[in-house]
Amino acid sequence: MRLFPPTPERGGLKPRNMAILAILFSTLFLAQGAVAPDATAVYIIDLHQNDGMGIPGPTYIKGTPVTVSGIVTSPDSVWNTYSTSVCIQDETGGINVFVSGGLNEGLHFALGDSVTFSGYVAQYQGLTEIDSSFSVVSLVTHATGRPVPAPLVLTCAEVNATYQMDNTEPNESRLIRINSVELVSGSWPVTPATSNVTLQVSDGTATTTLYIDKDSGANGTPEPVGYFDVIGILKQYDTSLPYYSGYEIVPRFASDIVYQGLGPIITSGPEEDDISTTSVTIYWTTNTASTSVVEYGTTTSYGNTVGDSSTLVTEHAITLPGLSPGTVYHYRVYSTDAEGTRFSNDRMFATISDVPGEFHVYFNKSVDTSYSKGTDALGNQNVRQKLIDRMNAATYSIDCNFYSFSLSTVTDALIAAKGRGVQVRFIIEDDNSGSYEVQRLINAGIPVITSTYGGNHGADAGWGVDHNKFAVFDCQTGTSKTDDWVWTGSWNSSIAGENDGNSCLAVQDHGLASAYKIEFNEMWGSDTATPNPSEARMGSKKSNNTPHKFTIAGIYLEQYMSPSDGVEPEIIEVVGSADSTIYFCILSFTSDNISQAMKLKWDTISGFQVRGVFEGSNIGPITSGSEWYALSGDPGSYNQWIPPADVWQDGLPSSDLLHHKYMIVDSSWPLLDPTVVAGSHNWSYSANQVNDENTLIIHDATVANVYLQEFAERYHEAGGTGDVLISAGDPDGAAPPPSIALEAFPNPFNPSLNVRYVLTSTSVVSVKIYDVSGRHVRTLLNNHKEFPGFHSIPWDGKDSAGREVGGGVYVVHLEAGKKSLAEKVVLLR
């Protein structure tokens, strides 16, 4: 009910006047039992009228003062614990309200509040908001506990089509529901993520984005298995004009994830571990005691089953024996209780090859080998020739996926390979597909597709680019597994790529090559020489469908593809594992989440070092979002570091870019999981959510030291003066590491905890949970043989009977051989 029709004049009243009128009219509306709007309030739907570029207008342009009345559909503290970020809905539509620092000022909205709110029209990444500072907004709460509007049921296709031909967005910021969706890409945050998580779901009509905010109740929920319903606010995140795309559903609470089907809920996993040449152990947990069965095989038809159908447990561990070395397997688990049977989604693993493999790192700029610990880094390499040599050695197949391509001699090598009978397939970023060298490939009869092939990377998928720089060689079924190679890194096969500072990796391993081949085939749409547009999946349409864990030439590494595999949380996991140092060289760094994870280490560990080199020309003004400003201590930045980190802008010639995307963690402690993150993935929104990218996380002291030699050169070249061998708490960089190490993260936690530990020798390990009185609560691992390196096991806050334990202090106890460690943790309820 409205007393007056909305008009521009009434929408333009000063906030003080609007607040006074709101008070005058609140009694009338409460008496009538309706939402109590202000007489000056505008219909919310009118705020979602835009110009041709998706910017609010013409009536309510950005900066226009407005008043709205309605019911709070998403309360404060759901998406932000510092600022007020809520949604209000009237009978016509919904609107997002954002007040920076509002919670700190006491500006609160509860679910079901009937309110009138005044502020100014704004827009953030395409999302129309009422976004004002606390000093100029006004809030009147008329009633509490009112019924929340029922969610509007939409399909994924309808979410993607929120922007209408008449430049309106009638459903933006509404409470909606999408029924019977399934997860198609991304990693569900079963363990509460420390950064926001972007997933892709499909209901058969289309694929759309499910965005789980790290502060919401949906973070840390069990992964839905099969189909589920999701409730949330329809939001938009579009990084470039025109603002026609980027629509997503954002759940508020754990209850917004509506599970379907019977049987026990899989609360963690399944996860593969203890991978060898002929066996693997699969772990998962369920909310009720149930059976433990694994189906597995080289295809999704599986064909093999192993497990225990009689013993009912909540912690499941099944070993798959008799596997073939260097082979990619599919598997799924299922558990049965009195209510029924629940299956997991398909997952994959690769057994370790029975041939050692090879691992090479090349840098095209100078390195400082004075930091070498025995293996000198290969600097000033002719990277182009290294790639050509690999192409010339190919016998069966070459699959290339490049962002840019303009080197004639590389083209010559591919054409020559085709001439001698090698199957060559080529994917190129659409923006760079018009180059002369790409046309030469096409003229030679080499099949070429672009990143927009099959309707990919369009408005419905959030745009994005194919930013990969990888090639796969001789990965063919039935051929030798000793000639399968992967080429990857930050180097573009282009003239600019030759001049810019880059690293490249060449890896011989059938399992890793198979993972990259699976990714290529998904983008290509087939496993043949002929691409299939109806099956081609790129960008946000891809699935998390490759194995992730490998051991190659004694080096343990992880592989992830963007945006399907949730790469940013994996990078943050590496940051969280750091004990003394984080060094990096980066072209683009705009991720607040990665920056804040680094700052947490910086703030909490005495002497912890963060050193980095940014590409100077890519920083831009302080409004660009570059984390340079925060890390360098700029007082105008968000999340300012005090004191500033030891960061620099690159010292390469102005014509050359620092094109790296690598991070080195704990390189000075060889036995405490030194780790390198490398690949094509910049630390940015686009890389994490819409671009095609690939990332390797390499756990190896030698590789970390090789990258350290490159970093030392770039760091000192940029002006840094520190000794990059020094470690936190270790002024000489020579203190021996402990034989075991234990860390529980996050701490405090709710609802689940990661117990991380490092072994320096093969040990029989037990991990147990006790309360502060010494009473045993849960055994996470019991007398399990484990090898040297980094390990992690989750605790879901439940006891051995599967019951949630109360909030309070608990003790994590680690036994490894004759050594033991304990750490207190706090469970918040």
C-alpha positions in Angstrom: 0.0 0.0 0.0 1.3 3.4 -1.0 -0.1 6.8 0.1 1.4 8.6 -2.8 2.8 7.5 -6.2 6.5 7.7 -6.4 7.8 10.9 -8.0 11.3 12.2 -8.6 10.5 15.2 -6.4 9.6 13.0 -3.4 12.6 10.8 -4.1 14.7 13.9 -3.8 13.7 15.1 -0.3 16.6 15.6 2.1 17.3 12.5 4.4 16.3 14.4 7.6 12.9 15.3 6.1 12.4 11.7 4.9 13.2 10.4 8.4 10.7 12.7 10.0 8.0 11.7 7.6 8.8 8.1 8.2 8.1 8.5 11.9 4.8 10.2 11.3 3.5 7.5 9.0 4.8 4.4 10.9 1.8 4.3 13.3 -0.7 4.3 10.5 0.9 1.4 8.7 1.4 -0.7 11.9 -2.2 -0.3 12.7 -3.1 -1.7 9.3 -0.8 -4.7 9.8 1.2 -3.9 6.7 4.8 -3.0 5.9 5.2 0.5 7.2 6.6 2.6 4.4 7.4 6.2 4.4 5.1 8.5 2.4 8.1 9.6 0.4 9.4 6.1 -0.2 9.9 5.1 -3.8 9.0 1.8 -5.3 12.2 -0.3 -5.2 11.7 -1.6 -8.7 12.1 2.0 -10.0 15.7 2.0 -8.8 16.5 -0.8 -11.2 15.9 1.3 -14.4 19.2 1.8 -16.2 20.7 3.6 -19.2 22.0 1.7 -22.2 25.2 0.8 -20.3 23.5 -0.7 -17.3 24.1 2.4 -15.1 21.2 3.6 -12.9 19.1 6.3 -14.6 17.6 8.4 -16.0 15.3 9.2 -13.0 17.4 7.8 -10.2 20.9 8.3 -11.2 23.9 7.6 -9.0 24.0 10.1 -6.1 20.2 10.7 -6.0 18.9 10.7 -2.4 16.1 8.2 -2.0 14.0 6.5 0.7 12.7 2.9 0.5 10.4 0.9 2.8 10.2 -2.8 3.1 11.1 -6.0 4.9 14.7 -7.0 5.6 15.4 -10.2 3.7 19.1 -10.5 4.5 20.2 -9.1 7.9 23.5 -7.5 8.8 26.7 -9.6 9.7 25.8 -12.2 7.0 28.2 -10.9 4.3 30.3 -8.4 6.2 31.4 -8.2 9.9 32.4 -4.5 9.8 30.1 -2.7 7.3 26.4 -2.9 7.1 25.4 -5.0 4.1 21.8 -6.0 3.9 18.8 -6.4 1.6 15.4 -4.8 1.8 12.4 -5.9 -0.3 9.0 -4.3 -0.9 6.1 -5.6 -3.0 7.9 -4.6 -6.2 11.5 -5.5 -5.8 14.6 -5.7 -3.6 17.6 -3.4 -3.0 21.0 -3.9 -1.5 22.0 -1.5 1.3 25.7 -0.9 2.1 27.0 1.5 4.7 30.8 1.4 5.2 31.6 0.8 8.9 27.9 0.7 9.7 28.2 -2.2 12.2 30.9 -0.4 14.0 28.5 2.6 14.3 25.7 0.4 15.6 23.6 0.4 12.4 21.8 -3.0 12.6 19.1 -4.7 10.6 17.5 -8.0 11.7 15.8 -10.5 9.5 12.1 -9.6 9.2 12.5 -6.0 10.4 10.0 -3.6 8.8 12.1 -0.6 8.0 12.3 2.7 6.2 15.8 3.6 5.1 17.2 6.7 3.4 20.5 7.1 1.6 21.9 7.7 -1.9 21.7 5.6 -5.1 25.0 4.0 -5.9 26.4 1.1 -7.9 29.1 -1.4 -7.3 30.3 -3.7 -10.1 26.9 -3.4 -11.8 24.9 -4.0 -8.6 22.5 -1.1 -7.8 22.7 -0.2 -4.1 21.8 2.5 -1.6 25.4 3.0 -0.6 26.2 6.0 1.7 28.4 6.9 4.7 26.9 6.4 8.1 26.7 10.2 8.7 24.1 10.8 5.9 21.8 7.8 6.2 18.7 7.3 8.3 16.9 4.2 9.5 13.5 3.8 11.1 12.5 0.4 12.3 8.7 0.1 12.5 8.4 -3.5 13.7 10.5 -6.7 14.1 9.9 -10.3 13.3 7.6 -9.7 10.3 7.2 -12.5 7.8 9.9 -12.5 5.2 8.7 -12.6 1.6 8.7 -16.0 0.0 11.6 -16.4 -2.4 10.8 -16.0 -6.0 11.5 -19.3 -7.8 13.7 -18.8 -10.9 15.7 -21.1 -13.2 19.5 -20.7 -13.8 18.6 -19.3 -17.3 16.3 -16.7 -15.8 19.0 -15.6 -13.3 21.5 -15.2 -16.2 18.9 -13.2 -18.1 18.2 -10.7 -15.2 19.1 -7.8 -17.4 16.1 -7.0 -19.7 15.9 -5.5 -23.2 14.3 -2.4 -21.7 17.4 -1.8 -19.5 15.7 -2.9 -16.3 16.7 -5.5 -13.7 13.4 -6.3 -11.9 14.8 -9.2 -10.0 18.1 -7.8 -8.9 18.5 -8.0 -5.1 15.3 -10.1 -4.7 15.2 -13.1 -2.4 15.1 -16.0 -4.9 15.2 -19.8 -5.0 16.6 -22.1 -7.7 15.4 -25.7 -7.4 17.1 -29.0 -8.3 20.6 -27.7 -9.1 23.8 -29.7 -9.1 27.4 -28.5 -8.6 29.3 -28.4 -11.9 32.5 -26.7 -10.9 34.3 -25.3 -8.0 35.3 -26.7 -4.6 32.5 -26.6 -1.9 33.8 -25.0 1.3 33.1 -28.0 3.6 35.9 -26.6 5.8 35.1 -22.9 6.3 37.0 -21.0 3.7 39.0 -17.9 4.6 38.0 -16.3 1.4 34.8 -16.0 -0.7 34.0 -19.0 -2.8 32.6 -19.0 -6.4 30.9 -22.1 -7.7 28.9 -23.0 -10.8 25.6 -24.8 -10.6 23.2 -26.0 -13.2 19.5 -26.9 -13.2 19.5 -28.1 -16.8 18.4 -24.7 -18.2 21.8 -23.1 -17.9 24.8 -22.8 -15.6 24.9 -19.9 -13.2 27.1 -18.7 -10.3 26.6 -19.7 -6.7 28.6 -17.2 -4.6 29.3 -18.2 -1.0 30.5 -15.3 1.1 33.1 -16.3 3.7 31.1 -14.6 6.5 27.8 -16.3 5.6 26.3 -19.4 7.3 26.6 -21.3 4.0 30.4 -21.3 4.4 31.5 -24.6 6.0 28.3 -26.6 5.2 28.4 -30.2 4.0 28.8 -30.5 0.2 25.5 -31.3 -1.5 25.6 -34.6 -3.2 23.5 -34.8 -6.3 20.7 -32.3 -6.7 19.8 -29.6 -4.1 17.9 -26.4 -3.9 19.5 -23.0 -3.1 17.9 -19.9 -1.6 19.6 -16.5 -1.6 19.8 -12.9 -2.9 20.1 -12.4 -6.6 23.2 -10.2 -6.9 25.5 -8.9 -9.7 29.2 -8.7 -10.0 30.2 -7.4 -13.4 33.7 -5.8 -13.7 33.3 -3.9 -16.9 30.8 -1.9 -18.9 28.2 -2.5 -20.1 26.8 -4.1 -16.9 24.6 -6.7 -18.5 26.0 -9.9 -16.9 27.6 -11.3 -13.7 24.4 -12.3 -12.0 24.7 -14.8 -9.1 22.7 -16.3 -6.2 24.2 -15.5 -2.8 22.9 -17.6 0.1 22.7 -16.1 3.6 22.4 -19.0 6.0 23.3 -22.7 6.2 19.6 -23.4 5.8 19.6 -21.8 2.4 21.3 -24.9 1.1 18.4 -27.4 0.9 19.6 -31.0 0.6 17.6 -33.5 -1.4 17.4 -37.3 -1.1 17.8 -39.8 1.7 20.8 -41.4 3.3 23.8 -40.0 5.3 25.1 -36.6 4.4 28.8 -36.7 3.4 30.2 -34.0 5.7 33.8 -34.0 4.4 35.6 -35.6 1.4 35.8 -37.8 -0.4 39.6 -37.1 -0.6 42.3 -39.3 -1.9 45.6 -39.7 0.0 48.5 -42.1 0.4 48.7 -42.4 -3.4 51.4 -44.9 -4.6 52.1 -46.7 -7.9 49.5 -49.4 -7.1 47.2 -48.2 -4.4 45.3 -45.2 -2.9 43.3 -44.6 0.2 40.0 -42.8 0.0 38.7 -40.9 3.1 35.4 -39.3 3.9 33.1 -38.6 6.8 29.3 -38.8 7.2 26.8 -37.3 9.7 25.5 -40.7 10.7 27.1 -44.1 11.1 26.9 -45.9 7.7 28.6 -48.3 5.4 31.8 -47.5 3.4 32.0 -48.4 -0.3 34.1 -47.1 -3.2 33.4 -47.7 -6.9 36.4 -47.0 -9.2 37.7 -47.6 -12.7 39.4 -45.8 -15.6 36.0 -44.5 -16.8 32.9 -43.2 -15.1 31.4 -46.7 -15.6 33.8 -47.7 -12.8 33.5 -51.5 -12.9 35.3 -52.2 -9.6 33.9 -52.0 -6.0 35.6 -52.4 -2.7 34.5 -51.6 0.8 32.7 -52.6 4.0 29.0 -53.1 3.8 28.5 -54.3 7.3 30.4 -52.0 9.7 28.7 -48.7 10.3 31.0 -45.7 11.0 31.1 -42.0 10.5 34.8 -41.9 9.6 35.4 -43.8 6.4 38.8 -45.0 5.0 38.9 -47.5 2.1 42.2 -48.6 0.3 42.0 -49.4 -3.4 44.7 -52.1 -4.1 46.0 -53.6 -7.3 46.0 -50.4 -9.4 48.2 -49.7 -12.5 51.1 -47.3 -12.2 50.8 -43.9 -13.9 47.1 -44.3 -14.6 44.1 -41.9 -14.1 41.2 -43.3 -12.3 37.6 -42.2 -11.7 35.9 -43.0 -8.4 32.9 -42.2 -6.2 32.0 -43.3 -2.7 28.6 -44.2 -1.2 27.4 -44.8 2.3 24.1 -46.4 3.5 22.2 -46.0 6.7 18.7 -46.9 7.8 17.3 -43.9 5.8 18.9 -44.8 2.4 22.1 -44.5 0.3 23.9 -41.4 -0.7 26.5 -41.3 -3.5 29.3 -38.7 -3.9 30.0 -37.0 -7.2 32.7 -38.4 -9.5 36.3 -37.6 -8.5 39.6 -38.5 -10.1 43.2 -39.4 -9.0 46.3 -40.5 -10.8 48.6 -43.2 -9.5 52.3 -42.5 -9.3 54.2 -43.5 -12.5 56.7 -46.4 -12.3 59.1 -44.3 -14.3 60.8 -41.4 -12.5 59.7 -38.5 -14.8 61.4 -35.2 -15.3 60.8 -31.7 -13.9 62.5 -28.6 -15.4 62.2 -24.9 -14.6 63.4 -22.2 -17.1 63.7 -18.4 -16.6 64.2 -16.0 -19.5 65.8 -13.3 -17.3 68.9 -13.4 -15.2 69.0 -15.2 -11.8 71.3 -15.0 -8.8 72.9 -18.4 -8.3 74.8 -17.2 -5.2 71.6 -18.3 -3.4 71.8 -21.8 -4.8 71.6 -24.7 -2.4 73.1 -27.1 -4.9 70.9 -26.8 -8.0 71.5 -23.7 -10.0 68.5 -22.0 -11.5 68.5 -21.8 -15.3 68.4 -18.1 -16.2 68.6 -16.2 -19.5 67.2 -19.2 -21.2 66.0 -19.2 -24.8 62.6 -20.3 -23.8 61.3 -20.2 -27.4 63.8 -22.8 -28.4 63.0 -25.0 -25.5 59.4 -25.1 -26.6 60.4 -25.7 -30.2 62.7 -28.6 -29.2 59.7 -30.2 -27.4 57.5 -29.7 -30.5 60.2 -31.2 -32.7 60.4 -34.3 -30.5 56.6 -35.0 -30.6 55.6 -38.2 -32.3 51.8 -38.5 -31.8 50.1 -35.3 -30.7 50.5 -31.7 -29.7 47.6 -29.8 -28.0 48.3 -26.1 -27.6 46.3 -23.5 -25.5 47.8 -20.1 -25.7 46.6 -16.6 -24.8 48.7 -15.0 -27.5 50.7 -16.4 -30.4 53.0 -14.4 -32.7 56.4 -16.3 -33.0 57.0 -17.5 -36.6 59.5 -20.2 -35.6 57.0 -21.8 -33.2 54.5 -21.7 -36.0 57.0 -23.4 -38.3 57.6 -26.2 -35.7 53.8 -26.9 -35.4 53.4 -27.0 -39.2 56.4 -29.3 -39.5 54.9 -31.6 -36.8 51.6 -31.8 -38.7 53.6 -32.6 -41.9 55.2 -35.6 -40.2 51.9 -37.0 -39.1 51.5 -35.5 -35.6 47.9 -34.5 -34.6 48.0 -30.8 -33.8 45.1 -29.0 -32.1 45.2 -25.3 -31.2 43.0 -23.0 -28.9 43.7 -19.3 -28.9 42.2 -16.4 -26.9 39.6 -14.8 -29.2 41.0 -11.3 -28.8 44.4 -12.5 -30.1 43.1 -14.8 -32.8 43.6 -12.4 -35.7 47.4 -12.7 -35.6 49.3 -13.6 -38.8 50.8 -16.7 -37.2 47.4 -18.0 -36.2 46.2 -17.6 -39.8 49.3 -19.5 -40.9 48.2 -22.5 -38.7 44.7 -22.4 -40.2 46.1 -22.2 -43.8 48.3 -25.2 -43.0 45.2 -27.3 -42.1 45.7 -27.2 -38.4 42.3 -27.1 -36.6 42.0 -23.9 -34.5 39.2 -22.6 -32.3 39.0 -19.5 -30.2 37.9 -18.9 -26.6 34.4 -17.9 -27.8 33.9 -21.1 -29.7 30.5 -22.8 -28.9 29.2 -19.7 -27.2 31.8 -19.6 -24.4 33.1 -16.5 -22.6 29.9 -14.6 -23.5 27.7 -12.4 -21.3 26.0 -15.4 -19.8 29.3 -16.7 -18.5 30.7 -13.5 -17.2 33.0 -12.9 -20.2 36.6 -13.6 -19.2 39.5 -14.7 -21.4 41.5 -17.8 -22.2 44.7 -16.8 -20.3 46.4 -20.2 -20.5 49.9 -20.8 -21.8 50.2 -24.6 -21.9 50.9 -27.4 -24.3 50.5 -31.2 -24.0 52.7 -33.6 -26.0 52.2 -37.2 -26.9 49.6 -38.0 -24.3 47.8 -40.8 -26.2 46.2 -43.9 -25.0 48.2 -47.0 -25.9 51.5 -45.3 -26.4 54.5 -45.1 -24.2 54.1 -43.2 -20.9 57.7 -41.9 -21.0 57.2 -39.3 -23.7 54.2 -37.5 -22.3 55.1 -33.9 -21.5 53.4 -30.7 -20.2 54.7 -27.2 -21.0 53.2 -24.4 -18.8 54.0 -21.3 -16.9 53.6 -17.5 -17.3 55.3 -17.2 -20.7 53.2 -16.2 -23.8 54.4 -17.6 -27.1 54.7 -14.0 -28.5 57.2 -11.3 -29.1 56.1 -9.5 -25.9 56.4 -12.8 -24.0 60.1 -13.1 -25.1 60.9 -9.7 -23.6 58.9 -9.9 -20.4 60.1 -11.6 -17.3 58.7 -15.1 -17.1 59.1 -18.6 -15.9 58.3 -21.9 -17.7 58.0 -25.4 -16.5 58.4 -28.6 -18.6 57.3 -31.8 -16.9 57.4 -35.4 -18.1 54.7 -37.4 -16.4 51.8 -39.3 -17.9 49.4 -38.5 -15.0 50.0 -34.7 -15.2 49.8 -34.8 -19.0 46.5 -36.6 -18.8 45.1 -34.0 -16.4 46.0 -31.2 -18.9 44.7 -33.3 -21.8 41.3 -33.7 -20.0 41.2 -29.9 -19.6 42.0 -29.4 -23.2 39.4 -31.9 -24.4 36.8 -30.2 -22.3 37.5 -26.9 -23.9 37.8 -28.5 -27.4 34.5 -30.3 -26.9 35.9 -33.7 -28.0 38.9 -36.0 -27.8 39.3 -36.1 -31.5 40.9 -33.8 -34.1 37.4 -32.3 -34.7 36.1 -29.8 -32.1 32.5 -30.0 -31.0 30.8 -26.6 -30.3 27.9 -28.2 -28.5 30.2 -29.8 -26.0 33.0 -27.2 -25.7 33.2 -25.8 -22.2 35.4 -22.8 -21.3 35.6 -20.3 -18.5 32.8 -20.5 -16.0 31.1 -23.3 -17.9 33.9 -25.8 -17.1 33.8 -28.5 -14.5 36.2 -29.5 -11.8 37.0 -32.8 -13.5 40.8 -33.4 -13.4 43.0 -35.2 -10.9 44.9 -32.8 -8.6 47.6 -34.7 -6.7 50.8 -36.0 -8.3 54.3 -37.2 -7.3 56.8 -36.6 -10.2 60.6 -37.3 -9.9 60.1 -37.4 -6.2 58.3 -34.0 -6.2 54.8 -33.7 -4.7 52.7 -31.2 -6.6 49.1 -30.2 -7.0 47.4 -29.0 -10.2 44.3 -26.8 -10.5 42.4 -25.2 -13.4 40.5 -21.9 -13.2 37.8 -21.0 -12.7 36.4 -24.5 -12.1 38.7 -25.7 -9.3 38.5 -22.9 -6.8 42.1 -21.8 -7.2 42.2 -18.8 -4.9 41.3 -20.8 -1.8 44.1 -23.2 -2.7 46.6 -20.3 -2.9 45.3 -19.0 0.5 45.8 -22.5 1.9 49.5 -22.2 0.9 49.7 -18.8 2.5 48.1 -20.2 5.7 50.8 -22.9 5.8 53.7 -20.5 5.8 55.8 -20.4 9.0 58.5 -17.8 8.2 58.5 -16.3 4.7 56.4 -15.4 1.7 58.1 -14.1 -1.4 56.4 -13.3 -4.7 56.7 -11.7 -8.1 53.4 -10.8 -9.6 52.0 -9.0 -12.7 48.5 -8.3 -11.2 47.6 -8.5 -7.5 44.1 -7.2 -6.7 42.8 -10.0 -4.4 41.9 -8.7 -1.0 41.5 -12.2 0.2 45.1 -13.2 -0.6 46.4 -9.9 0.8 44.5 -10.4 4.0 45.7 -14.0 4.4 49.3 -12.7 4.1 48.6 -9.9 6.5 47.3 -12.4 9.1 50.7 -14.1 9.1 52.5 -10.7 9.1 50.5 -9.5 12.1 50.7 -12.7 14.2 54.1 -14.3 13.7 57.0 -12.3 15.1 59.7 -11.7 12.5 57.5 -13.1 9.7 58.7 -11.8 6.3 56.6 -10.8 3.3 58.7 -9.6 0.4 57.4 -9.0 -3.1 57.9 -7.4 -6.5 55.0 -5.9 -8.4 54.9 -4.9 -12.1 55.0 -1.2 -11.7 53.0 -0.3 -14.8 50.1 -2.5 -13.8 49.5 -0.9 -10.4 47.4 2.0 -11.5 45.8 4.6 -9.2 44.8 3.8 -5.7 41.2 3.2 -6.9 42.4 0.4 -9.2 42.3 -2.2 -6.5 45.9 -3.1 -6.6 47.2 -4.6 -3.3 50.4 -2.6 -3.8 48.8 0.3 -1.9 47.9 -1.9 1.1 51.2 -3.8 1.3 53.3 -0.7 0.9 51.4 1.0 3.8 49.6 3.7 1.9 47.3 5.4 4.4 44.5 5.8 1.8 44.3 2.1 1.1 41.9 -0.5 2.3 43.5 -2.9 4.8 46.7 -0.8 5.2 49.8 -2.7 6.4 51.5 -1.1 9.4 54.4 -1.4 9.2 54.5 -1.9 5.4 55.7 -5.1 3.8 59.1 -5.2 2.0 57.6 -4.7 -1.4 58.9 -3.0 -4.6 58.0 -2.1 -8.1 60.0 -4.0 -10.7 63.4 -2.8 -12.0 63.1 -4.3 -15.5 63.4 -2.0 -18.5 60.2 0.1 -19.0 59.6 -1.8 -22.2 59.4 -5.1 -20.4 56.8 -6.4 -18.0 57.4 -8.4 -14.9 55.0 -11.0 -16.1 55.5 -13.6 -13.3 52.7 -15.1 -11.2 54.7 -17.0 -8.6 54.9 -17.2 -4.8 57.6 -19.0 -2.7 56.8 -20.1 0.9 59.3 -21.0 3.6 62.2 -21.6 1.1 64.8 -21.5 3.9 63.5 -24.5 5.8 63.9 -27.5 3.4 62.2 -30.0 5.7 59.1 -27.9 6.5 57.3 -28.0 3.2 58.9 -25.2 1.1 56.2 -24.5 -1.6 56.0 -22.7 -4.9 52.8 -21.5 -6.6 53.3 -20.9 -10.3 51.4 -20.8 -13.6 49.2 -18.4 -15.6 47.0 -17.3 -12.7 47.2 -13.7 -11.6 45.9 -13.0 -8.1 42.7 -11.3 -9.3 39.0 -11.6 -9.6 39.1 -12.4 -13.3 41.7 -15.2 -12.9 39.7 -16.8 -10.1 36.2 -16.5 -11.4 36.0 -16.2 -15.2 39.3 -16.7 -17.0 40.8 -20.0 -18.2 44.0 -20.4 -16.2 46.2 -23.2 -14.8 48.2 -23.4 -11.6 50.8 -25.7 -10.1 51.5 -25.8 -6.4 54.9 -27.5 -5.9 56.0 -28.9 -2.6 59.7 -29.3 -2.9 62.8 -27.6 -1.3 64.9 -27.7 -4.5 62.3 -26.1 -6.7 61.6 -23.5 -4.0 65.3 -22.7 -4.0 65.5 -22.5 -7.8 62.6 -19.9 -7.7 64.3 -18.1 -4.8 67.4 -17.5 -7.1 65.1 -15.8 -9.6 63.3 -13.9 -6.9 66.6 -12.7 -5.3 67.6 -11.2 -8.7 64.2 -9.4 -9.2 64.0 -8.2 -5.6 67.5 -6.7 -5.5 67.2 -5.3 -9.0 64.0 -3.5 -7.8 65.8 -2.0 -4.8 65.4 -4.6 -2.1 68.3 -4.9 0.3 67.4 -7.9 2.6 68.9 -11.3 2.7 66.2 -13.6 1.3 67.7 -16.6 3.1 66.8 -15.3 6.5 63.8 -17.0 8.3 61.5 -15.8 11.0 62.9 -16.5 14.4 66.1 -17.7 12.8 68.5 -14.7 12.3 71.2 -16.9 10.7 68.9 -18.9 8.5 70.5 -22.1 9.8 68.5 -23.4 12.7 67.5 -27.1 12.2 63.7 -27.6 11.9 61.8 -29.7 14.4 61.2 -33.4 13.4 57.5 -32.8 13.5 55.3 -29.7 13.4 51.6 -29.2 14.2 49.2 -26.4 13.4 45.4 -26.2 13.8 43.7 -23.7 11.5 41.5 -21.7 11.8 41.7 -21.2 15.6 39.1 -20.4 17.0 36.9 -22.3 14.6 33.3 -23.1 13.7 32.2 -25.5 12.5 35.3 -27.4 11.4 39.1 -27.4 11.9 42.1 -28.4 9.7 44.8 -30.2 11.7 48.0 -29.7 9.7 51.2 -31.4 10.5 54.6 -31.9 8.9 56.8 -35.0 9.2 60.5 -35.2 8.4 60.6 -39.0 8.3 58.3 -41.9 7.7 56.2 -42.3 10.9 53.3 -44.1 12.4 50.9 -41.3 13.2 47.9 -40.9 15.5 45.8 -37.7 15.8 43.3 -37.5 18.6 41.0 -34.9 20.2 40.6 -34.5 23.9 38.6 -32.1 26.1 40.4 -30.0 28.7 39.7 -32.6 31.4 41.6 -35.2 29.4 38.6 -37.1 28.2 38.9 -38.6 24.7 36.5 -37.0 22.2 37.5 -38.3 18.8 40.2 -40.2 17.0 41.0 -38.6 13.6 43.9 -40.9 12.7 45.0 -44.1 14.4 48.4 -45.7 13.9 48.6 -44.8 10.3 51.9 -45.0 8.4 52.7 -41.7 6.7 55.6 -40.4 4.7 57.6 -37.2 5.1 56.0 -34.0 4.1 52.9 -31.9 4.8 49.6 -33.5 5.8 46.2 -32.2 6.7 43.1 -33.9 8.3 39.8 -32.2 9.1 37.8 -32.3 12.4 34.1 -31.4 12.0 33.5 -30.6 15.7 31.8 -34.0 16.4 32.7 -36.8 18.8 33.2 -40.5 17.9 29.4 -41.1 17.9 28.9 -38.3 15.3 27.3 -35.9 17.8 28.2 -32.2 17.8 30.3 -31.3 20.8 29.8 -28.2 22.8 31.8 -25.0 22.4 34.9 -24.6 24.4 38.6 -25.5 24.6 39.8 -28.8 23.2 43.3 -30.3 22.7 44.6 -31.7 19.4 47.2 -34.4 20.2 49.6 -35.6 17.5 51.8 -38.7 17.9 54.4 -39.5 15.3 56.6 -42.4 16.3 58.2 -41.4 19.7 57.5 -37.7 19.2 54.3 -35.9 20.2 52.8 -32.4 20.1 49.6 -30.9 21.4 47.8 -27.7 20.6 44.8 -26.1 22.2 41.9 -25.1 20.0 38.7 -23.2 20.6 35.4 -24.3 19.2 32.8 -21.5 18.9 29.1 -22.4 19.1 
